[in-house]
Amino acid sequence: MATRLASIFSAVRSPTSAPPHTLRRALPSFSYRRAHPSQPRMSSSSAASSAPPAAEKPTVAPFGSWRSPITADVVSGADRRLGGIALAGDGRLLWIEGRPEEKGRMVIVKEEDNPVDVIPQEFAARTLAQEYGGGAFAVDKSVVVFSNYKDQRLYKQTIGTGGPPVPLTPDYGAPNVSYADGVFDPHFDRYVTVMEDRRKDSLNPTTTIAAINLSGSDVHEPKVLISGNDFYAFPRIDQNKKRIAWIEWSHPNMPWDKSELWVGYFAESGDLTKRVCIAGGNRLLIESPSEPKWSPKGELFFVTDRGSGFWNIYKWVEQTNEIVPVYSLDAEFTRPLWVFGISSYDFLGNSDHIVFSYRQQGKSHLGVLDCDSGSISLLDIPFSDLSDVVAADDYFYIEGASASIPRSIAKVTLNESKTKVVNFSIAWSSSPDLVQYRPFFSTPELVEFPTSKSGQKAYAYFYPPSNPNFQGLPDEKPPLLVKTHGGPTAETRAILDLSVQYWTSRGWAYVDVNYGGSTGYGREYRERLLNKWGIVDVDDCCGCARFLVESGKVDGQRLCITGRSAGGYTTLASLAFRDTFKAGASLYGVGDLTLLRAETHKFESHYMDNLVGNERAYYERSPINFVNQFTCPVILFQGLEDKVVPPDQARKIYSALKEKGLPVALVEYEGEQHGFRKAENIKFTLEQQMLFFARLVGKFEVADDITPIKIENFD
């Protein structure tokens, strides 16, 4: 049966375009209390069900049947997202947080003794540019400019005045023009931003870099400054001279395949008079420059992967038009540009010091570079995973996490020479009350396993079952859930994720695979997936599961697989083309590659051409075309407003498997897009996955009180 979640409880017939039955559920009410970072916040489980003390003697019980305080309510309430960070004029932090208890609303918050919301309740800071958004706000002193989710217009908000946001861009009658990655231009009193215009063609919108007037109270049409290419990102203004740097790329490339870095010079009118391609223009040198930034002295720094295949920091010497390496290492100093607004390094005030992070062999490292001497000082902080950073004179804020610390923002203060950390404090935490569950946490183990290619290795993080109150039966090995990350050009990281601990604290083993094609290991590893999506990723996920079985860690008869988006495709392909797994769960996964290519948004419209190849490969690697080869149960979850993977994909798989006679279920969510943001839907998805696997594969009774949905060809 297909299950659709809405806001009231009543069994109804679904429309003819939907699967045959619909269940509507009452949504739980949620409370939210803003607190000082050192104080706990209320979670959706409210008064967050306190973890019971560990038993003196663990109870012996089947793996998968263990009772855990890490409930689906706790997980859904802890799933707050970060949507960007910035520094206000007073040096205080601003950030965007997504609140599941407010149906995923993205809110700009300012650091105070008691943090305060910057935008009113009826606004949300989220852009739909390139579908995945990012870069939804910027701040200059006390003025914030942000993209409002409902109408996609830009608004100006002055912090602390209590006044309403003031619109900066026209109302076009529909949210068909989006803005992202904007910066203030001090030379012409304007806001320069990437603009995506979908008014004429929603599947092939026009992308430009445009200027928004900030003077006066009238709303003006944006003035296009740069146009003509398919995509733009990182418009960055030199504060010293009237010039701008930006990144651009064109079909069929993704920004991590091949891109170009340009610099343009402004006339007194504010128009560009001269443009120079700095990097990426040499056809004999394949590179993907990213993250251009002007130093306080007006020097242009950026990250690119020329030569070594690793994203390292470089500098442009304008006088000689040379590109010189700033720091070279077989490590990644940035990540793929899936969302706007990435900031992997920053300048410490007006000094010649850069604070940066890089990824090497599955771990993040933090350092400060003295540009004058070339010396590097590595910094020791509790995070093992790092992402965006914004810096002031002698301190900076950085997003990070570890295997025991959830996604957080930390304030790091340096000594006078900027070579050592003198203070580290958490300014924001996605889940500040998780310390009570620490005895139940499973610690990830980095696994290196052989691929199907002789002598080649791939990587994964393995989480063994962990619960101080239980232990498995003496002659039993745990069931395994294999997670396939999305992207596929992305990386899974060994950080504290309650959606993982939900499984392991109940007696499941869990493995998160960085299959060939993942990022974080350089261009060569990333390009293993070129023309081989649906082969290399599938082989690596199946190979990792077999490796864990052969290592004696898991039960080979209870192997399950799950994945979201592109990971959902790998899940479905593994079930269609291999016989490794006994059941699978696809969350807004791809079943038909040809249909995805025809219907997906502009940003990814040619992405698969490089990953899949010719028309024959599109057909032969689409699970929907080989439903007869599925041999095990499948549950599917789908947002009905998903424009990346439209709902028809899940419906076609569901209908075909139902007709074949395999156990199958489909859950559809009204009001959800590509990725679930509402707490009630996050909870329902997690619970129904576990119950589905337990009923069909697990051979155990779950400890949680969960009402099962009907499974076709089973119930």
NORGICOR-V72120 format. One record per residue. PSI is psi in radians with two decimals (NA if undefined). OMEGA is omega in degrees with one decimal (999 if undefined). Layout:
psi->PSI omega->OMEGA
psi->PSI omega->OMEGA
//
This chain:
psi->2.52 omega->174.0
psi->2.34 omega->-178.6
psi->2.22 omega->177.1
psi->2.32 omega->-178.2
psi->2.30 omega->175.8
psi->-2.71 omega->-167.1
psi->-0.11 omega->179.9
psi->2.80 omega->-175.5
psi->1.95 omega->172.7
psi->2.46 omega->177.2
psi->2.20 omega->-177.6
psi->2.85 omega->172.4
psi->2.46 omega->179.5
psi->2.82 omega->175.1
psi->2.80 omega->-174.0
psi->-0.41 omega->-178.9
psi->-0.24 omega->-176.8
psi->2.94 omega->175.2
psi->2.92 omega->-162.4
psi->-0.51 omega->-175.8
psi->2.68 omega->-177.9
psi->2.41 omega->174.5
psi->2.18 omega->177.6
psi->2.29 omega->-174.3
psi->2.61 omega->174.0
psi->2.37 omega->179.6
psi->2.37 omega->177.8
psi->2.70 omega->176.0
psi->2.63 omega->-176.5
psi->2.61 omega->175.1
psi->2.68 omega->-179.9
psi->2.29 omega->179.7
psi->2.09 omega->176.1
psi->2.39 omega->-178.8
psi->2.81 omega->170.4
psi->2.53 omega->-177.4
psi->-0.48 omega->-178.9
psi->-0.17 omega->-179.1
psi->2.58 omega->179.1
psi->2.63 omega->173.3
psi->2.69 omega->176.5
psi->2.38 omega->175.6
psi->3.03 omega->-177.4
psi->-0.27 omega->174.1
psi->-0.04 omega->178.5
psi->2.62 omega->-177.0
psi->0.40 omega->-174.4
psi->1.83 omega->-177.8
psi->1.94 omega->-176.3
psi->2.45 omega->179.6
psi->2.35 omega->178.4
psi->2.70 omega->177.3
psi->2.66 omega->179.4
psi->2.45 omega->179.3
psi->2.60 omega->178.6
psi->-0.67 omega->178.6
psi->2.06 omega->-177.3
psi->2.51 omega->175.0
psi->2.35 omega->176.6
psi->2.13 omega->-177.3
psi->2.72 omega->-179.9
psi->2.47 omega->173.1
psi->2.43 omega->179.6
psi->-0.31 omega->-177.3
psi->0.05 omega->-173.9
psi->2.53 omega->175.5
psi->2.38 omega->-176.6
psi->2.49 omega->175.0
psi->-0.21 omega->178.4
psi->1.42 omega->-176.0
psi->2.96 omega->176.2
psi->-0.53 omega->174.0
psi->-0.77 omega->179.3
psi->-0.77 omega->-178.9
psi->-0.85 omega->-176.9
psi->-0.59 omega->178.3
psi->-0.38 omega->-178.5
psi->-0.02 omega->-173.5
psi->0.90 omega->176.3
psi->2.36 omega->-176.7
psi->2.70 omega->170.2
psi->2.38 omega->-178.5
psi->0.32 omega->178.3
psi->2.70 omega->178.7
psi->2.71 omega->178.4
psi->2.89 omega->177.6
psi->2.28 omega->174.0
psi->3.03 omega->-177.3
psi->-0.43 omega->179.1
psi->0.13 omega->178.8
psi->0.01 omega->179.1
psi->2.71 omega->-176.8
psi->2.45 omega->166.1
psi->2.50 omega->176.9
psi->2.81 omega->171.6
psi->2.24 omega->175.6
psi->2.42 omega->175.7
psi->2.26 omega->-174.5
psi->1.86 omega->178.6
psi->-0.60 omega->-177.8
psi->-0.19 omega->172.6
psi->0.58 omega->179.0
psi->0.61 omega->175.2
psi->0.17 omega->-178.8
psi->2.33 omega->179.8
psi->2.09 omega->-170.3
psi->2.33 omega->172.8
psi->2.22 omega->-176.6
psi->2.50 omega->177.8
psi->2.40 omega->178.7
psi->2.12 omega->172.3
psi->-3.11 omega->173.7
psi->-0.68 omega->168.3
psi->1.85 omega->-174.5
psi->2.52 omega->-176.0
psi->2.53 omega->173.6
psi->2.35 omega->-179.1
psi->-0.59 omega->-177.2
psi->2.64 omega->-178.7
psi->2.91 omega->-175.8
psi->-0.58 omega->-175.6
psi->0.03 omega->178.5
psi->2.69 omega->175.1
psi->2.34 omega->-176.3
psi->1.61 omega->-179.3
psi->2.29 omega->177.8
psi->2.62 omega->177.7
psi->0.21 omega->178.2
psi->2.31 omega->-176.5
psi->0.41 omega->176.7
psi->-0.73 omega->-176.7
psi->-0.27 omega->173.0
psi->-2.48 omega->-173.0
psi->2.81 omega->179.9
psi->0.75 omega->-172.5
psi->-0.11 omega->179.7
psi->2.82 omega->172.6
psi->2.75 omega->-178.1
psi->2.47 omega->173.1
psi->1.96 omega->-174.1
psi->-1.89 omega->-179.4
psi->0.19 omega->-178.1
psi->2.19 omega->178.0
psi->2.34 omega->170.3
psi->2.26 omega->-176.6
psi->2.74 omega->174.5
psi->2.23 omega->178.9
psi->2.28 omega->-172.0
psi->-0.79 omega->-171.2
psi->-0.82 omega->-177.1
psi->-0.09 omega->178.4
psi->0.22 omega->176.9
psi->2.76 omega->171.9
psi->2.43 omega->177.9
psi->2.68 omega->175.6
psi->2.27 omega->-179.9
psi->2.19 omega->175.6
psi->2.16 omega->-175.1
psi->2.32 omega->171.8
psi->-0.02 omega->-178.1
psi->-0.40 omega->-177.7
psi->-0.06 omega->179.7
psi->2.84 omega->-179.4
psi->2.73 omega->174.6
psi->2.51 omega->-178.1
psi->2.18 omega->-179.4
psi->2.45 omega->179.3
psi->-0.39 omega->-177.1
psi->2.75 omega->-175.3
psi->2.71 omega->172.0
psi->1.94 omega->-177.3
psi->0.16 omega->177.1
psi->-0.24 omega->178.3
psi->2.72 omega->-178.2
psi->1.08 omega->-173.3
psi->-0.01 omega->175.8
psi->2.13 omega->-177.3
psi->2.71 omega->-177.7
psi->2.56 omega->-178.4
psi->2.76 omega->169.9
psi->0.60 omega->-175.0
psi->2.76 omega->177.0
psi->2.71 omega->175.8
psi->2.40 omega->177.1
psi->1.81 omega->-175.7
psi->-0.31 omega->-176.1
psi->-0.51 omega->-173.9
psi->0.28 omega->177.6
psi->1.05 omega->-178.7
psi->2.99 omega->179.5
psi->2.12 omega->-176.5
psi->2.23 omega->-168.8
psi->2.73 omega->168.2
psi->2.36 omega->-180.0
psi->2.26 omega->177.2
psi->2.05 omega->-175.0
psi->1.94 omega->-177.5
psi->0.23 omega->-174.1
psi->-0.63 omega->-178.5
psi->-0.55 omega->-176.6
psi->1.92 omega->-176.9
psi->-0.49 omega->179.9
psi->-0.37 omega->179.6
psi->1.15 omega->-177.1
psi->2.83 omega->176.8
psi->2.24 omega->178.9
psi->2.30 omega->-179.1
psi->3.05 omega->165.7
psi->2.18 omega->-172.2
psi->2.82 omega->178.7
psi->2.36 omega->179.2
psi->2.15 omega->-178.3
psi->2.31 omega->179.1
psi->-0.19 omega->-178.2
psi->2.54 omega->179.3
psi->3.14 omega->-176.9
psi->-0.09 omega->-178.9
psi->2.58 omega->175.9
psi->2.23 omega->-178.2
psi->2.74 omega->172.2
psi->2.41 omega->175.6
psi->2.51 omega->178.9
psi->2.04 omega->-178.4
psi->2.19 omega->178.8
psi->-0.70 omega->-174.3
psi->2.27 omega->-178.9
psi->3.05 omega->174.2
psi->-0.36 omega->177.8
psi->3.03 omega->-176.5
psi->-0.63 omega->-173.4
psi->2.61 omega->175.9
psi->2.69 omega->176.4
psi->2.89 omega->174.2
psi->0.88 omega->169.2
psi->2.11 omega->-175.3
psi->2.17 omega->-175.0
psi->2.31 omega->172.0
psi->2.14 omega->-178.7
psi->-0.29 omega->-176.2
psi->-0.75 omega->-177.1
psi->2.80 omega->-177.6
psi->1.39 omega->179.4
psi->2.85 omega->-174.4
psi->2.51 omega->171.5
psi->2.65 omega->176.8
psi->2.88 omega->175.5
psi->2.45 omega->174.1
psi->2.71 omega->176.8
psi->2.94 omega->-174.8
psi->2.77 omega->173.5
psi->2.54 omega->4.9
psi->0.25 omega->-175.1
psi->2.61 omega->162.5
psi->2.82 omega->-174.4
psi->-0.42 omega->178.2
psi->-0.15 omega->175.3
psi->-0.99 omega->-179.3
psi->2.22 omega->178.0
psi->3.06 omega->-178.8
psi->2.51 omega->174.0
psi->2.21 omega->-179.6
psi->2.72 omega->170.6
psi->2.33 omega->177.2
psi->2.62 omega->-177.5
psi->2.32 omega->-177.7
psi->2.47 omega->168.4
psi->3.07 omega->179.5
psi->-0.38 omega->178.7
psi->-0.23 omega->-176.4
psi->-0.09 omega->176.2
psi->2.76 omega->176.4
psi->2.34 omega->179.6
psi->-0.36 omega->-176.8
psi->2.47 omega->178.6
psi->2.47 omega->179.7
psi->2.27 omega->174.5
psi->2.07 omega->-174.2
psi->-0.72 omega->-177.2
psi->2.59 omega->178.0
psi->-0.11 omega->-177.6
psi->-0.24 omega->-179.5
psi->1.98 omega->-177.4
psi->-0.36 omega->-179.3
psi->-0.13 omega->-178.0
psi->1.80 omega->-179.3
psi->2.14 omega->178.4
psi->2.87 omega->179.8
psi->1.39 omega->179.1
psi->2.66 omega->-176.4
psi->2.90 omega->172.2
psi->0.99 omega->173.9
psi->2.45 omega->176.8
psi->2.41 omega->175.3
psi->2.32 omega->177.6
psi->2.91 omega->176.4
psi->-0.44 omega->178.4
psi->-0.09 omega->-179.1
psi->0.34 omega->174.8
psi->2.52 omega->-176.8
psi->2.08 omega->175.0
psi->2.71 omega->175.9
psi->3.04 omega->179.6
psi->2.37 omega->175.5
psi->2.89 omega->-176.0
psi->0.56 omega->178.4
psi->2.50 omega->174.4
psi->-1.34 omega->-172.0
psi->-0.39 omega->-175.1
psi->0.05 omega->176.2
psi->2.43 omega->178.5
psi->1.90 omega->178.4
psi->2.91 omega->-178.3
psi->2.32 omega->178.5
psi->2.93 omega->177.4
psi->2.48 omega->176.0
psi->2.17 omega->175.2
psi->1.81 omega->-171.4
psi->-0.69 omega->-174.7
psi->-0.67 omega->-177.7
psi->-0.02 omega->-176.8
psi->0.79 omega->179.1
psi->2.67 omega->172.3
psi->2.09 omega->-177.4
psi->2.43 omega->178.2
psi->2.43 omega->177.2
psi->-0.72 omega->178.4
psi->2.10 omega->-175.7
psi->2.30 omega->-177.9
psi->2.55 omega->174.6
psi->1.24 omega->-177.2
psi->2.86 omega->-176.7
psi->2.05 omega->-178.5
psi->0.10 omega->172.1
psi->-3.05 omega->180.0
psi->2.95 omega->-176.5
psi->2.53 omega->-176.7
psi->1.27 omega->173.6
psi->-0.59 omega->178.4
psi->2.72 omega->177.2
psi->2.81 omega->169.6
psi->0.26 omega->178.4
psi->2.45 omega->178.3
psi->1.47 omega->-175.8
psi->-0.19 omega->177.2
psi->2.84 omega->179.1
psi->2.85 omega->179.8
psi->2.35 omega->179.8
psi->1.69 omega->179.8
psi->-2.37 omega->179.7
psi->0.28 omega->-178.0
psi->3.13 omega->176.6
psi->0.50 omega->-178.4
psi->2.38 omega->177.7
psi->2.25 omega->170.7
psi->2.34 omega->-173.5
psi->2.87 omega->170.0
psi->2.72 omega->175.7
psi->2.78 omega->178.6
psi->2.31 omega->178.1
psi->2.12 omega->178.8
psi->0.84 omega->172.7
psi->0.20 omega->-179.7
psi->2.54 omega->177.0
psi->2.58 omega->176.6
psi->2.63 omega->-175.5
psi->2.43 omega->-179.7
psi->2.96 omega->174.5
psi->2.28 omega->179.2
psi->2.22 omega->171.4
psi->1.85 omega->-173.9
psi->-0.49 omega->-179.9
psi->-0.85 omega->-176.5
psi->-0.35 omega->-176.6
psi->0.09 omega->-178.2
psi->2.61 omega->-179.3
psi->2.33 omega->173.6
psi->1.97 omega->176.7
psi->2.41 omega->-175.1
psi->2.48 omega->-178.3
psi->1.99 omega->175.2
psi->2.90 omega->-174.4
psi->-0.24 omega->-179.5
psi->2.42 omega->171.7
psi->-0.05 omega->178.4
psi->2.23 omega->-174.6
psi->2.64 omega->175.6
psi->-1.87 omega->-171.4
psi->2.61 omega->-179.6
psi->2.47 omega->170.9
psi->2.45 omega->-169.0
psi->2.61 omega->170.4
psi->-2.64 omega->-175.2
psi->-1.01 omega->-175.5
psi->0.30 omega->177.1
psi->2.87 omega->177.1
psi->2.80 omega->173.8
psi->2.41 omega->-177.9
psi->2.42 omega->174.5
psi->2.35 omega->-178.9
psi->3.09 omega->179.8
psi->3.07 omega->173.4
psi->-3.04 omega->179.1
psi->-0.30 omega->-179.8
psi->-0.05 omega->179.7
psi->2.18 omega->179.4
psi->2.97 omega->179.4
psi->2.19 omega->-173.1
psi->2.96 omega->168.2
psi->2.23 omega->-179.8
psi->2.53 omega->169.7
psi->2.17 omega->-177.2
psi->2.08 omega->179.6
psi->2.37 omega->-176.1
psi->2.83 omega->174.4
psi->3.12 omega->-173.8
psi->-0.61 omega->-179.4
psi->-0.04 omega->177.8
psi->0.66 omega->-178.7
psi->-0.22 omega->-178.0
psi->2.70 omega->176.5
psi->2.23 omega->177.0
psi->-0.30 omega->176.6
psi->2.42 omega->177.9
psi->2.17 omega->179.4
psi->2.56 omega->179.3
psi->2.09 omega->179.1
psi->-0.47 omega->179.2
psi->2.49 omega->177.2
psi->2.41 omega->176.9
psi->-0.43 omega->-177.2
psi->1.31 omega->-173.5
psi->-0.28 omega->-176.8
psi->0.28 omega->-175.6
psi->-0.17 omega->-176.9
psi->-0.52 omega->-178.7
psi->-0.33 omega->-178.6
psi->0.03 omega->-172.5
psi->-0.67 omega->179.1
psi->-0.30 omega->-177.1
psi->-0.06 omega->-174.1
psi->2.40 omega->172.2
psi->2.31 omega->-179.6
psi->2.19 omega->-177.8
psi->2.52 omega->175.2
psi->2.22 omega->176.8
psi->2.14 omega->-178.7
psi->2.25 omega->173.2
psi->2.09 omega->-174.9
psi->2.70 omega->-178.6
psi->2.48 omega->175.2
psi->-3.11 omega->179.4
psi->-0.23 omega->177.0
psi->2.23 omega->-174.8
psi->2.27 omega->176.4
psi->-0.03 omega->-176.7
psi->2.54 omega->-179.0
psi->2.69 omega->169.8
psi->3.06 omega->-169.0
psi->2.70 omega->178.3
psi->2.86 omega->173.2
psi->2.12 omega->-178.8
psi->2.26 omega->178.9
psi->1.91 omega->177.8
psi->2.79 omega->175.4
psi->2.50 omega->-177.6
psi->2.05 omega->176.3
psi->2.05 omega->-174.8
psi->-0.26 omega->-176.7
psi->-0.09 omega->-176.3
psi->2.72 omega->167.1
psi->2.69 omega->-175.6
psi->2.94 omega->176.2
psi->2.56 omega->-173.4
psi->-0.49 omega->-177.4
psi->0.35 omega->-174.3
psi->2.51 omega->171.1
psi->2.65 omega->-172.9
psi->2.67 omega->169.3
psi->2.72 omega->-177.5
psi->2.33 omega->169.9
psi->2.09 omega->177.6
psi->2.19 omega->177.9
psi->2.25 omega->176.1
psi->2.07 omega->-174.5
psi->2.81 omega->178.8
psi->-2.99 omega->-178.8
psi->-1.59 omega->1.9
psi->-0.13 omega->-179.6
psi->1.40 omega->-176.3
psi->-3.07 omega->-177.0
psi->2.34 omega->170.6
psi->2.55 omega->-174.1
psi->2.62 omega->-175.2
psi->1.26 omega->179.7
psi->2.84 omega->-179.4
psi->2.02 omega->-178.2
psi->1.97 omega->-176.4
psi->-0.42 omega->177.5
psi->-0.35 omega->171.3
psi->-0.83 omega->-177.9
psi->-0.43 omega->174.6
psi->-0.74 omega->-179.0
psi->-0.87 omega->-173.2
psi->-0.57 omega->179.7
psi->-0.16 omega->175.0
psi->0.02 omega->175.4
psi->0.20 omega->174.2
psi->2.57 omega->163.6
psi->2.62 omega->-173.0
psi->2.36 omega->177.2
psi->2.29 omega->-179.0
psi->2.02 omega->-166.7
psi->2.25 omega->168.7
psi->1.33 omega->-177.4
psi->2.87 omega->175.7
psi->2.27 omega->-172.9
psi->-0.23 omega->177.9
psi->2.80 omega->177.8
psi->3.05 omega->179.5
psi->-0.12 omega->-177.2
psi->0.27 omega->176.9
psi->2.96 omega->-175.1
psi->-0.67 omega->-177.3
psi->-0.78 omega->178.5
psi->-0.70 omega->-179.8
psi->-0.61 omega->-175.2
psi->0.08 omega->173.2
psi->-0.39 omega->-175.1
psi->-0.14 omega->-179.3
psi->2.19 omega->-177.4
psi->0.16 omega->-175.2
psi->0.37 omega->174.2
psi->2.29 omega->-174.2
psi->-0.07 omega->176.5
psi->-1.11 omega->-176.5
psi->-0.80 omega->-178.8
psi->-0.72 omega->178.8
psi->-0.81 omega->178.9
psi->-0.75 omega->-176.9
psi->-0.69 omega->179.4
psi->-0.74 omega->177.1
psi->-0.72 omega->179.7
psi->-0.66 omega->178.5
psi->-0.74 omega->178.8
psi->-0.79 omega->179.2
psi->-0.66 omega->179.4
psi->-0.72 omega->179.6
psi->-0.59 omega->175.0
psi->-0.83 omega->-178.7
psi->-0.45 omega->177.8
psi->-0.06 omega->178.3
psi->0.29 omega->-175.4
psi->-0.44 omega->-172.9
psi->2.92 omega->-179.7
psi->2.03 omega->-177.9
psi->-0.26 omega->179.0
psi->-0.02 omega->-179.4
psi->1.04 omega->178.6
psi->2.14 omega->178.3
psi->2.81 omega->-177.0
psi->2.51 omega->179.4
psi->2.70 omega->178.1
psi->2.71 omega->179.3
psi->2.48 omega->174.3
psi->-2.06 omega->177.2
psi->-0.54 omega->174.7
psi->-0.52 omega->173.9
psi->-0.61 omega->174.7
psi->-0.82 omega->179.0
psi->-0.64 omega->176.0
psi->-0.91 omega->-178.5
psi->-0.68 omega->178.6
psi->-0.65 omega->177.9
psi->-0.64 omega->-179.8
psi->-0.55 omega->-178.2
psi->-0.63 omega->-169.1
psi->-0.04 omega->177.2
psi->2.89 omega->179.0
psi->0.50 omega->-176.5
psi->-0.68 omega->-168.5
psi->2.68 omega->-178.0
psi->-0.24 omega->177.0
psi->2.80 omega->-179.3
psi->2.74 omega->175.9
psi->2.18 omega->178.8
psi->2.10 omega->176.3
psi->1.95 omega->-176.2
psi->0.83 omega->-178.3
psi->2.84 omega->-177.9
psi->2.22 omega->175.2
psi->-0.47 omega->-176.2
psi->1.83 omega->-177.0
psi->-0.66 omega->-179.8
psi->-0.76 omega->178.5
psi->-0.68 omega->178.4
psi->-0.78 omega->179.9
psi->-0.65 omega->-177.0
psi->-0.53 omega->-170.9
psi->-0.22 omega->-172.5
psi->2.97 omega->-175.2
psi->2.95 omega->-171.7
psi->-0.76 omega->-173.9
psi->-0.70 omega->-177.2
psi->0.20 omega->-172.2
psi->-0.41 omega->176.3
psi->0.03 omega->-178.2
psi->-0.80 omega->-174.8
psi->-0.38 omega->178.5
psi->-0.67 omega->177.4
psi->-0.52 omega->-176.9
psi->-0.53 omega->-173.7
psi->-0.96 omega->-179.8
psi->-2.25 omega->-172.2
psi->3.10 omega->-176.4
psi->-0.64 omega->179.7
psi->-0.71 omega->179.0
psi->-0.65 omega->177.2
psi->-0.77 omega->-178.9
psi->-0.83 omega->-171.9
psi->-0.30 omega->-179.8
psi->0.16 omega->176.8
psi->1.99 omega->-178.0
psi->-0.54 omega->-178.0
psi->-0.47 omega->-178.3
psi->-0.08 omega->-175.8
psi->0.74 omega->179.5
psi->-0.51 omega->179.1
psi->-0.29 omega->-179.4
psi->-0.17 omega->173.8
psi->2.43 omega->-178.5
psi->0.09 omega->-175.2
psi->2.91 omega->-176.7
psi->2.62 omega->-179.5
psi->2.40 omega->170.4
psi->2.40 omega->-175.4
psi->2.47 omega->177.8
psi->2.36 omega->-171.3
psi->2.34 omega->171.4
psi->2.37 omega->-175.0
psi->-0.17 omega->176.7
psi->0.36 omega->-178.5
psi->2.08 omega->177.7
psi->-0.17 omega->177.6
psi->-0.91 omega->174.4
psi->1.67 omega->-176.1
psi->2.67 omega->-175.9
psi->-0.46 omega->-179.0
psi->-0.47 omega->179.2
psi->-0.90 omega->-179.1
psi->-0.67 omega->-177.7
psi->-0.67 omega->179.9
psi->-0.75 omega->178.0
psi->-0.81 omega->-179.1
psi->-0.87 omega->-177.3
psi->-0.73 omega->-178.0
psi->-0.72 omega->-179.8
psi->-0.62 omega->176.6
psi->-0.78 omega->-180.0
psi->-0.59 omega->179.1
psi->-0.38 omega->179.1
psi->0.18 omega->178.2
psi->2.58 omega->173.1
psi->2.20 omega->-176.1
psi->2.58 omega->175.5
psi->2.59 omega->178.3
psi->2.22 omega->176.2
psi->2.16 omega->178.8
psi->2.44 omega->-177.4
psi->2.09 omega->173.5
psi->2.46 omega->176.7
psi->0.06 omega->177.9
psi->2.54 omega->179.6
psi->-2.45 omega->-177.4
psi->1.56 omega->-172.4
psi->2.34 omega->-174.6
psi->2.26 omega->-175.2
psi->-0.34 omega->-176.0
psi->2.35 omega->-174.6
psi->-0.75 omega->-176.6
psi->-0.54 omega->179.5
psi->-0.62 omega->174.9
psi->-0.78 omega->179.0
psi->-0.88 omega->-175.9
psi->-0.71 omega->179.8
psi->-0.81 omega->-177.9
psi->-0.82 omega->-177.9
psi->-0.75 omega->-176.5
psi->-0.55 omega->172.9
psi->-0.91 omega->-176.1
psi->-0.75 omega->-178.8
psi->-0.66 omega->177.2
psi->-0.86 omega->179.6
psi->-0.70 omega->-178.5
psi->-0.75 omega->-176.9
psi->-0.64 omega->-170.7
psi->-0.39 omega->-175.1
psi->-0.61 omega->-164.0
psi->-0.61 omega->-175.7
psi->0.67 omega->176.5
psi->2.83 omega->174.7
psi->2.31 omega->178.4
psi->2.63 omega->-178.1
psi->-0.36 omega->-176.5
psi->2.62 omega->177.1
psi->1.64 omega->-176.3
psi->2.28 omega->176.1
psi->2.08 omega->-177.0
psi->2.57 omega->168.9
psi->2.81 omega->179.9
psi->2.37 omega->176.8
psi->2.08 omega->178.7
psi->2.50 omega->179.2
psi->0.33 omega->177.0
psi->-0.90 omega->-179.9
psi->NA omega->999
//
